[in-house]
Amino acid sequence: MGNESIMGLDYADRMATITFNRPERRNAFNEDMWTRLEEIVSKLRESLPRVILLRGKGDIAFSAGFDVNPDNPQVSSLIGAVQNHDASAIEPLIRRIRGAIDSLVSLPVPIIAAINGNAYGGGAELAIRSDIRVMDPNAVICFSEVKLGLMTDWGGGVALTRLVGPSRAADIILTARKVGADDALSMGLVNYISRPGKAYEDSREIAEKIASNGPRAVRAALDLIRHSAYLPRDEALELESTKAIELIASGECYHGISAFLSGKEPDFPDIED
């Protein structure tokens, strides 16, 4: 199976959709998937959409995370390293995985996870590291790593703690319990519960709203949102002012204000990088 077939990239209506396409393995990531993700991030950097959507193929799984399968060469190499207690042999794989995920979620456009099915392990981490999450009412999120004697390593442990707080993160991660949609929504783990079987369609509706807004304004606001929570208050306020000044000076608001005064919907031009 070629790399393009196991992870699709589709552009439409100023949006890009990444589809994890290994339903026979619950869309788990193997070596080919990591290579393909790196290729996709490179393509997205060259031609940034206004919004990125993530989804899994089928209705069973968003992603089961790392493919713990004897046929996965990464597993074989890890087993040898574990048996020899060789941290130096484990580090390159962990760094590579983190690097691929970091490269995706640091792209300067909103990322929406359409949690169309169960999100386990790294799949849960990837969903949590997205900016917005839409969850099917029948799906579950499970940070299952500790059941295998492992822990989060896709950046999801840090992201979850900052999202729901240390106590809730401890409950979710240390018990490895399955979090259903209602529970996930009530604790702020996800933003929306979709209609049954419509997580992707409902995510697209949100993406369309975002894509209709000023792309420079969305990028600036998103960058502030991603970084301000981790800055001291005064630095965060200064960052907001600086970005607002730069955004106004870019002239994008001319299109929005002119349309507003004319009683029309704005049609913002794309950013020419």
Secondary structure, DSSP 8 states (H G I E B T S, - for coil): --HHHHEEEEEETTEEEEEE--GGGTT-B-HHHHHHHHHHHHHHHHS--SEEEEEESSSSEEE--B---TTSHHHHHHHHHHHTT-HHHHHHHHHHHHHHHHHHHTSSS-EEEEE-SEEETHHHHHHHHSSEEEE-TT-EEE--GGGGT----SSHHHHHHHHH-HHHHHHHHHHT--EEHHHHHHTTS-SEE-STT-HHHHHHHHHHHHHTS-HHHHHHHHHHHHHHTTS-HHHHHHHHHHHHHHHHHHTHHHHHHHHHHHT----------
